[in-house]
């Protein structure tokens, strides 16, 4: 069986298998090397994600995933008293929920590589434009997310990774290194454009390449067709011909 790499997160993960998505790019990179499983759940925060762990990562699984990305925070950072307050998770609880997710996954498989990804930055003007396009004059007047608050959640994510000795990607900071990041990387002030997806893909591959999960160094699941002798195919598979 091919090893499995699970992408666990919210809508930014769920949408990652779309055209130009970072998950789809990973699946292409790891073709015939590992199976990339999308376990993204739009609208979910870390509090709700805890209820999925036993279902997605059963402790008695015979072959647990070799790696998982943990990509939450965009919904946890929704502001109280605004239109998305139902998704809000307090900052301290967000960090503790991430810790609980990590502890569970390590219990599932101590050798599993865990990669934390912070929420992206928020373009408040872009979010307002999106709301206007959806709801017209009934759109929110106050932002339901701010970039400043998203940065606080990103900081907690990176700090936790450091405390636990895990790799992390500070997407909030990385994207803001580019001038005009608001339009370049975000489609609606929160979700990613193809360019934004490319940033996530590049950063994830960079981390994986520094581990045993470098795609170029991983064996393929079956021999390349060029290795198969048309007259004696069993040699390539190191198997004897089955009786017919």
Secondary structure, DSSP 8 states (H G I E B T S, - for coil): --EEEEEEESHHHHGGGSTT-HHHHHHHHTTTTEEEEEEE-TT--HHHHGGGHHHHS-TT-SS--SEEEEE--TTTT--TTSTTGGG---HHHHHHHHHHHHHHHHHH-TT-EEEEE------HHHHHHHHHHHHGGGS-SS-SS-HHHHHHHHHHHHHHHHHHT-EEE-HHHHHTTSTTHHHHHBSSSSSB-HHHHHHHHHHHHHHHHTTTT-GGGS--SS--GGG--SS-THHHHT------
